[in-house]
Amino acid sequence: MTNANHTSKEPKHRFQAFSSASLLLAVAIVILVILPHVLVANSTITIMSQMAITIIFALSYNMLLGQAGMLSFGHAIYLGFGGFMCIHVMNYFQALGIPVPLPVLPLFAGLFSMGMAVLIGSFSTRSSGVVFAMISLGVVELVTTYSIIGYSFFRGGGVGGDRTLGVPFFGVEFLRQIEVYYLISFWLVLSVSLMYLFTQTPMGRMANAVRDNPERAEFLGYSARWVRFFSFCAAGFFAGVAGGLFAINYELATAENLSVQASGTILMITFLGGVGIFYGPILGAILFTLLETVLSLHTDLWQLYVGLLFLATVMYFPSGLAGILVMHIAVLRQNGLSAFAGPYVRTVGAALAGALGVCALIELIFHSRHIARGGQEMTLFWITFQTSNPAPWLIAFGVAIAGIWISKRTAPDLLTVWQAKKA
């Protein structure tokens, strides 16, 4: 009787999850359509386009790491393959006068990257864990090196093109950035929908089983190797789509997108957002793009702060931003926000103040070590002052010490309240 009730409830639960996902997708589509008309600056639209591309790329990586448990250090090569193929196809069609519209080109990029994933995955997915990670690292080093010396496909490391020379798509020539943004948004919605549906298929669910317990999956009659292989190929396809969109957006494909650094960046983005939770990489991509584009305008040390944030996430919040949200939503539904308001203000507020104090000290030291002779003036947190004045140094040091000390003193109280309400 219990099994029958469980069986009857499972389709209802899936229907509710699908309905919630459909509602969120509809809201996202409305936001994507309206947002460019609210934030009309070309620079802002460019940032949103880059954010959408990063979301697709991060979700494709999560298909490997979060869904199938495959840690890859070379996923960026499929982004690069897609970008180069998109540029080559675009230039080839333009030279021959073949009327293929620009919005179709990411499909060619995705299929080519999937073909490369089939080739590489045929031997790399035989193993998992450290062996798979080391194979991916070796492959990305080989491809990166060959991209510099190879001319037939990589053109020595970079290929350019002009998207406006192609056939218009219903009168749209993609001269304006907002037109490219809507093209990228279309592929974003389509890719996110398909990747979510993949997680709901038997293959997607078996990928989770292989991730958690490959021996048990093998005992039940499923091939862990083939599950990893199909997940690997699907992830390569969507990474190629992201690469094609990158090439269309910037009209350029470079070897930088093939590098270990690009693979490490997408690994960091996925961890920041939350590995294993579908919308986690979306949050990570949004956060990283904002830090890369907005924070970099105010400080040259933005990569240092991103690295510190990543380190703190791995050490203290391994489930990422999405994991923190999931953890809080369940508790807040039962107890409300009032029970946590005081402890959070005291602990988290003090921790943020301490972090800002540490950042201020870092900026002061960096400015004092790199200023030109006589250039003592500095603007920090919208306040202009002289770095020769000891007051800013003392204030930053005091805020850092006080914030860290208060947060450490009040953290046990927050933990006690949290455990009591969670129970």
C-alpha positions, 0 to 999 in steps of 0.5 A: 500500500505504501509503495502504491501511494508513493507511485501515485505521488511521483507523477504528481510531484513531477508535474508540479516540478515541471509546472514550476519550471515552466512558470520560472521559464516564462518569467525569465522570458519576460525579463529577457524581453523587457530588460534591454528597454530598461537598461538601454546602454549598449555596454549594459546590453553587451554585459547581458549578452556575455552573461547569457553565453556564460550561463549556457557554458556553465550549465553545460559544465554542470551536466558533467560535474554536477549531473554525472560527477565528471571533474573536467579540466578541459571543458573549454575546448568545446567552447573554443571548437564551437567558436572557430567552427561558427566563424568558419561556417559564417565566412564560408557561407558569406563567400559562396553567397549561401543564404543561411541565416545567422541564428542557425550558425550556433547549431553548426557550432554545437554539432561540431563540438559534439562530434569532437566530444564523441571522439574524445569521450570515446576514450576519456569516459572509460574511467572517472574520478582522477583518471578522467580529470587528468585525461581532460587536462592532457587533452586541453594542453594538446589542443591549446598547443596545436591551436597556436601552430595549426593553421588550417582550422585555428589560423594560428590562434584566431579567426575573425568575421563579420556577422553583418555580411550574411543574409538578413533574418526577416529583415534583421541584419544584426547591426545593433547590439540589441539584435544580437542580444535577442538572438543570444537570448533565444538560444539561452532559453532554448538551451536551458530548456533542453538541458533541464529536460535532459535532467528529467530523462532516464539518461539524466537520472541515470547520470545522477545514479552513476555519479552517486554509486557507479557500482550499484548502477552497474549491478542494476544492468546499466553501463556507467561508461556509456552513461558518462559518454552520452552526458559528455557528448550532450555537454559538448554540444551545449558548450559548442552552442555557447562558443558559437554565440561568443563568436557571433557576439564578438565576431572573433574566435581565439585560442584563449577560449580553448585554454586551461584558464578558461576551463578553470574559470567555468569550474569556479563559476559552477562551484560559486553557483552550486554544483548539482543544483540545476539553477546553481550555475546560472547564479554563478554565471550572473555573479561572475559576469557582474564581478568581471565587468562591473567590479573590474571598472573600480579596481585592478584587483578584482581577480584577487577578490573573486579568488578569495570568494571562491576559496571561501565558498569551497571552504565554508559553503561547498553547496554554493549560492544555490545550496544556501538558498535551498537550505534557507527556503525550507527553514524560512517556510516553517519559521519565518524571517523574524527568528533569524533577523537579529542573529544574521544582522549581528553575524553576517553584517559584521562579517561583511563589514570586516571583509570591506575593511580587509578590502580597503586595506588591500586597496590602500597597500596596492595604491601606495606601492604603485602610485606615481611620485606625488600621487597621494590622492585616492578614491575608495568607496566613493570617498576621496582622501590622501593616502599619506593621511593615517586616518584611512589606514586606521579606520580600515584596520579598525573596521576589519578587526572589529568586524571579524571579531564580532562575527566570530563571537556571534557565530555560535549564537547564529548556529544555535538558533539555526539548529533549533529552528531547523530541528 
